[in-house]
């Protein structure tokens, strides 16, 4: 399963009805930097945590779900 976190962040922001400018201001980046985040398939975990907290949404969940579907997890 391929996860593109930038798309998921943008989708959640739109679902909540917030603007790019609002999220950029909340997480302390420029709107241009936010656009770069949307284009990335991966993200720094601290930044993802900040965005998840701001949006009150568990954006780590797609990764957790992908892990739970793995059959070859090494313990």
C-alpha positions as CSV (number, residue, x, y, z in Angstrom):
1,X,0.0,0.0,0.0
2,X,1.5,3.3,-1.1
3,X,0.8,6.2,1.2
4,X,1.1,9.8,0.0
5,X,0.9,11.8,3.2
6,X,0.9,15.2,1.5
7,X,-2.4,14.3,-0.3
8,X,-3.9,13.0,2.9
9,X,-3.1,16.2,4.7
10,X,-4.5,18.3,1.9
11,X,-7.7,16.2,1.9
12,X,-8.2,16.4,5.6
13,X,-7.7,20.2,5.6
14,X,-10.3,20.5,2.8
15,X,-12.7,18.2,4.6
16,X,-12.5,20.5,7.7
17,X,-13.0,23.6,5.6
18,X,-9.8,25.3,6.6
19,X,-7.6,27.3,4.2
20,X,-3.9,26.6,3.3
21,X,-3.1,30.0,4.9
22,X,-4.7,28.9,8.1
23,X,-2.8,25.7,8.4
24,X,0.5,27.3,7.4
25,X,0.0,29.9,10.1
26,X,-0.9,27.3,12.7
27,X,2.1,25.1,12.1
28,X,4.5,28.0,11.5
29,X,5.4,27.6,7.9
30,X,4.8,29.7,4.8
31,X,2.0,28.8,2.4
32,X,4.6,27.9,-0.2
33,X,6.3,25.5,2.2
34,X,2.8,24.0,2.9
35,X,2.4,23.4,-0.9
36,X,5.8,21.6,-0.8
37,X,4.5,19.4,2.0
38,X,1.4,18.5,-0.1
39,X,3.7,17.4,-2.9
40,X,5.7,15.1,-0.7
41,X,4.9,11.4,-0.4
42,X,6.6,11.3,3.0
43,X,7.1,13.7,5.9
44,X,9.2,14.3,9.1
45,X,7.3,12.7,12.0
46,X,7.6,15.8,14.2
47,X,6.0,17.9,11.5
48,X,3.3,15.2,11.0
49,X,2.6,15.2,14.7
50,X,2.3,19.0,14.7
51,X,-0.2,18.9,11.8
52,X,-2.1,16.0,13.4
53,X,-2.5,18.0,16.6
54,X,-3.5,21.2,14.7
55,X,-6.1,19.3,12.7
56,X,-7.2,17.1,15.6
57,X,-6.8,14.2,13.3
58,X,-4.6,11.1,13.6
59,X,-2.7,11.4,10.3
60,X,-0.4,8.5,11.5
61,X,-3.4,6.1,11.2
62,X,-2.8,5.2,7.6
63,X,0.7,4.0,8.5
64,X,-0.6,2.1,11.6
65,X,-3.2,0.5,9.4
66,X,-0.6,-0.5,6.8
67,X,1.5,-2.1,9.6
68,X,-1.4,-4.1,10.9
69,X,-2.0,-5.6,7.5
70,X,1.5,-6.9,7.2
71,X,1.9,-10.6,7.5
72,X,5.7,-10.7,7.8
73,X,6.2,-8.5,10.8
74,X,9.3,-9.5,12.7
75,X,8.8,-9.4,16.5
